Amino acid sequence: MDFGLTDDQKDIQRAARDMLAERASAERVREHAERKETDRELWAELGEIGWPGIAIGEAHGGQGLGAVELAILSEELGRTIAPVPFLPTVAAAAIIEQGGSDEQKTRWLPELAAGRAIGAVATLDHEGGSGLVVGGADADVVVLVDRWHQAGSVLATADATVEPIDAIDPTRPAARIHGGNPEALPGDVSGGVDRALVATAAELVGVCSGSVEMTVAYVKERKQFGTPVGAFQAVSHRCAQMLLDTERARALTSQAAWSADAAPDRLHEAAAMAKAAASDAGREVTASAIQAHGGIGFTWEADVHWRYKRAQIDAVLLGGAGAHRARIARLAAVHAREAVTA
């Protein structure tokens, strides 16, 4: 059995990689990061070719493909840390499509699919507030979910007060959202959150993959005492661990994306495992990339720190590694009780 990508999926991956190599270069990322803004021009292009709607049903203006194709695009965007609101938008769309009413889907999904509207997601804090909404400063619609991912609501930011806040990743302008009239999502919110988690894990895999590539290229070129630093055992071991962490996260994310399309009854566990592994990998791999770059890695002039910042944001979006490991333990306990009573 072949567990690799199909020919069509490989074509999507190849086209995305070629486009982003040109349109989301390190120089362009730095330009927008230092301006603390998203790349509106690139976002408009992605909307025109249908990327935001790749996994949204055709009935609502999307392309009707699956979680695997969405994960492919998320990973490629993560490799370049493209300064566009793709991840928060597709995450919001996934939850609305799974959990929204017909009216909510009709109102928001076509706009999100075309990139004419920008979405964001946030987990409610202990006091019922939105907390920090990643991408919220640019969002037209925000999906709010409870900490257990069982219930949620949708809020049009035009009806609320948006308070922009400086966050660690300036390419996704964050905000706190106050007031407004959130509409409850009546459907399967948890299923939508799981799909959003898969997309987030995929972006983290891309961030890690790009960090490994950047670091390996650097340690091959940088010399100390006339020898490439990559030849030193401590550096080579660190790079090997970076690759191991990345591939572990990629394997679990691929499994979760497959589950979303082919075995949705297994998605809860698969999504939690993928997000836990990817959150850990994102933080560890990008931190190791900075270390492997030596003294220059800690400077503003080095591009590696933008990857570290994106990883920090993605790692906690919709719950960090610890939260999802706890979720896996709860799911395992439920299965154990069911097995005993069966």
C-alpha positions in Angstrom: 0.0 0.0 0.0 1.3 3.5 -1.0 1.0 6.0 1.9 2.6 8.8 -0.2 0.9 11.7 -1.9 -1.1 11.1 -5.1 0.1 12.6 -8.3 -2.5 15.4 -8.0 -1.3 16.2 -4.4 2.3 16.2 -5.6 1.3 18.8 -8.2 -0.3 21.0 -5.6 2.8 20.7 -3.4 5.2 21.5 -6.3 3.1 24.5 -7.5 2.9 25.9 -4.0 6.6 25.5 -3.4 7.5 27.1 -6.7 5.2 30.1 -6.2 6.2 30.7 -2.6 9.9 30.5 -3.3 9.4 33.6 -5.5 6.6 35.4 -3.7 7.5 34.8 0.0 11.2 35.2 0.0 13.1 35.8 3.2 13.5 39.5 2.2 9.8 39.9 1.7 9.0 38.2 5.0 11.4 40.6 6.8 9.9 43.6 5.0 6.4 42.8 6.2 7.5 41.6 9.6 9.3 44.9 10.3 6.2 46.8 9.2 4.1 44.6 11.4 1.7 43.8 8.7 0.5 41.0 6.5 1.3 40.8 2.8 -2.0 42.0 1.3 -0.8 41.6 -2.3 0.2 38.0 -1.8 -3.0 37.3 0.1 -5.1 38.6 -2.8 -3.2 36.3 -5.2 -3.8 33.3 -3.0 -7.5 34.2 -2.9 -7.7 34.4 -6.7 -6.3 30.9 -7.1 -8.5 29.5 -4.4 -6.0 28.5 -1.7 -8.2 29.7 1.3 -11.1 27.6 0.1 -9.2 24.4 -0.8 -10.9 22.3 1.8 -14.3 24.2 1.9 -17.1 22.4 0.1 -18.0 23.5 -3.4 -21.5 24.4 -2.3 -20.0 27.2 -0.3 -17.6 28.4 -2.9 -14.6 26.3 -2.1 -12.7 23.7 -4.1 -14.1 20.7 -2.2 -10.8 19.0 -1.6 -9.7 17.5 1.7 -7.6 17.9 4.8 -4.5 16.3 3.1 -4.5 19.0 0.5 -5.1 21.7 3.1 -2.1 20.3 5.1 0.1 20.4 2.0 -0.6 24.2 1.5 -0.2 24.9 5.2 3.1 23.1 5.3 4.5 25.0 2.3 3.3 28.3 3.8 5.0 27.4 7.0 8.3 26.5 5.2 8.5 30.1 4.0 6.7 31.6 7.0 4.7 33.6 4.4 3.2 36.7 6.0 -0.4 36.0 5.1 -3.5 35.1 7.3 -4.0 31.7 5.7 -3.9 29.6 8.8 -6.3 31.6 11.0 -8.7 32.0 8.0 -8.8 28.3 7.1 -9.1 27.4 10.8 -12.1 29.6 11.3 -13.6 28.2 8.1 -13.1 24.6 9.2 -15.0 25.2 12.4 -17.8 27.2 10.8 -18.2 24.5 8.1 -18.4 21.7 10.7 -20.2 23.5 13.4 -22.1 26.4 11.9 -25.8 26.7 11.0 -26.9 26.9 7.3 -27.2 30.7 7.7 -23.7 31.0 9.3 -22.2 28.9 6.5 -23.9 30.9 3.8 -22.8 34.2 5.3 -19.1 33.4 5.9 -17.8 30.5 4.0 -17.9 31.9 0.4 -16.2 35.1 1.7 -13.5 33.1 3.5 -13.0 30.7 0.6 -12.3 33.6 -1.8 -10.0 35.4 0.7 -12.4 38.4 0.7 -12.8 37.9 4.4 -10.1 37.1 6.9 -10.8 34.7 9.8 -9.3 34.0 13.2 -9.8 31.6 16.1 -9.3 31.9 19.8 -9.9 29.8 22.9 -12.0 31.5 25.6 -10.1 32.2 28.8 -11.2 31.2 32.3 -13.2 34.4 32.6 -15.0 33.8 29.3 -13.0 36.5 27.4 -11.3 36.0 24.0 -7.8 36.3 25.3 -5.2 37.0 22.6 -6.6 36.4 19.2 -3.9 35.6 16.7 -4.6 37.5 13.5 -7.5 39.2 15.2 -6.4 42.7 14.2 -7.1 42.0 10.6 -10.0 39.6 11.0 -13.5 40.1 9.7 -14.9 37.1 11.7 -13.6 35.4 14.8 -14.5 31.9 16.0 -14.4 31.5 19.8 -14.3 28.0 21.3 -14.3 26.8 24.9 -11.2 25.3 26.4 -12.6 21.8 25.9 -13.4 22.5 22.2 -17.0 21.3 22.7 -18.9 24.5 22.1 -18.2 27.7 20.2 -19.5 30.9 18.7 -18.9 33.1 15.7 -18.4 36.9 16.0 -18.3 39.6 13.3 -15.6 42.0 14.3 -17.5 44.9 12.8 -19.9 44.5 15.7 -17.2 44.4 18.4 -14.3 46.4 19.7 -10.9 45.3 18.4 -7.9 46.2 20.5 -4.7 45.6 18.5 -1.8 44.2 20.6 1.9 43.7 19.7 2.6 39.9 19.7 5.8 38.0 19.1 4.9 37.3 15.4 4.3 40.7 13.8 3.2 39.1 10.5 -0.1 38.0 12.2 -1.3 41.2 13.9 -3.0 40.1 17.2 -5.8 41.7 19.1 -8.2 41.4 22.0 -11.8 41.4 21.1 -14.4 43.0 23.3 -18.2 43.2 23.1 -20.2 42.2 20.1 -22.9 39.6 19.8 -21.4 36.2 19.3 -23.7 33.6 17.7 -23.6 30.1 19.0 -22.4 27.4 16.7 -25.0 24.6 16.8 -23.1 21.8 15.1 -20.0 19.7 15.5 -17.5 22.3 16.9 -15.0 19.7 18.1 -14.8 18.1 14.6 -14.1 21.6 13.2 -11.4 22.3 15.8 -9.7 19.0 15.0 -9.4 20.0 11.4 -8.1 23.4 12.4 -5.5 21.6 14.6 -4.3 19.5 11.7 -3.8 22.6 9.6 -1.9 24.2 12.5 0.3 21.2 13.0 1.0 21.1 9.3 2.2 24.7 9.3 4.5 23.9 12.3 5.9 21.0 10.3 6.7 23.5 7.5 8.3 25.9 9.9 10.5 23.1 11.2 11.3 21.8 7.8 12.4 25.2 6.6 14.4 25.7 9.8 16.3 22.4 9.2 17.0 23.3 5.6 18.3 26.8 6.6 20.4 25.4 9.4 22.0 22.6 7.4 22.9 25.0 4.7 24.5 27.3 7.2 26.6 24.7 9.1 27.9 23.4 5.8 29.1 26.8 4.8 30.3 28.3 8.1 33.8 27.3 9.0 35.8 27.3 12.2 39.5 26.5 12.3 39.1 25.8 8.6 36.5 23.1 9.1 32.7 23.4 8.4 31.0 23.6 11.8 28.6 20.9 10.7 31.4 18.4 10.8 31.6 18.9 14.6 29.8 16.2 16.5 27.8 18.4 18.8 26.5 20.4 15.8 25.7 17.3 13.7 23.9 15.7 16.6 21.8 18.8 17.1 20.9 18.9 13.4 20.0 15.2 13.5 17.7 15.8 16.4 16.0 18.7 14.6 15.3 16.4 11.6 14.0 13.6 13.9 11.6 16.0 15.7 10.4 17.3 12.4 9.8 13.9 10.8 8.0 12.7 13.9 5.6 15.7 13.7 5.2 15.2 10.0 4.2 11.5 10.3 1.6 12.2 13.0 0.3 15.2 11.1 0.0 13.2 7.9 -1.9 10.5 9.8 -4.3 13.1 11.3 -4.9 14.7 7.8 -5.7 11.2 6.4 -8.0 10.5 9.4 -10.0 13.7 8.7 -10.8 12.5 5.2 -10.9 8.7 5.6 -11.5 7.8 9.2 -13.2 10.7 11.1 -13.9 8.5 14.1 -10.2 8.4 14.7 -9.6 12.2 14.2 -9.9 13.3 17.9 -6.9 11.2 18.9 -5.0 11.8 15.7 -5.4 15.6 15.8 -4.3 15.8 19.5 -1.2 13.6 18.8 -0.3 15.7 15.8 -0.7 19.0 17.6 1.2 17.9 20.7 4.1 16.6 18.6 4.2 19.6 16.3 4.0 22.1 19.1 7.0 20.5 20.8 8.9 20.2 17.5 8.2 23.8 16.5 9.7 25.2 19.7 12.6 22.8 19.9 13.6 22.8 16.3 13.5 26.6 15.9 15.4 27.1 19.1 18.0 24.7 18.0 18.2 26.5 14.6 19.2 29.7 16.5 21.7 27.8 18.6 23.3 26.2 15.5 23.6 29.6 13.8 26.0 30.6 16.7 26.5 34.2 17.6 24.7 35.5 14.4 21.6 33.5 15.3 20.8 35.8 18.1 21.0 39.0 16.0 18.1 40.9 14.4 19.9 40.6 11.1 19.5 36.8 11.0 16.3 35.5 9.4 16.1 32.5 11.7 14.4 34.3 14.5 11.2 34.9 12.4 10.8 31.1 12.3 11.1 30.9 16.1 8.5 33.6 16.5 6.0 31.9 14.2 6.5 28.6 16.0 5.8 30.2 19.4 2.4 31.5 18.2 1.4 28.3 16.4 2.5 26.1 19.3 -0.1 27.5 21.7 -2.9 28.1 19.1 -5.9 26.1 20.2 -3.9 24.5 23.0 -0.3 23.7 23.6 1.4 20.3 23.7 0.6 19.7 27.4 -3.1 20.4 26.8 -3.3 17.9 24.0 -1.4 15.2 25.8 -3.9 15.6 28.6 -6.7 15.3 26.0 -5.2 12.1 24.7 -5.1 10.7 28.2 -8.8 11.6 28.7 -9.7 9.9 25.4 -7.7 6.8 26.4 -9.5 6.6 29.7 -12.9 6.8 27.9 -11.9 4.0 25.5 -10.7 1.9 28.5 -14.0 2.3 30.3 -16.0 1.4 27.1 -13.9 -1.7 26.7 -14.5 -2.8 30.2 -18.3 -2.3 30.0 -18.6 -3.8 26.5 
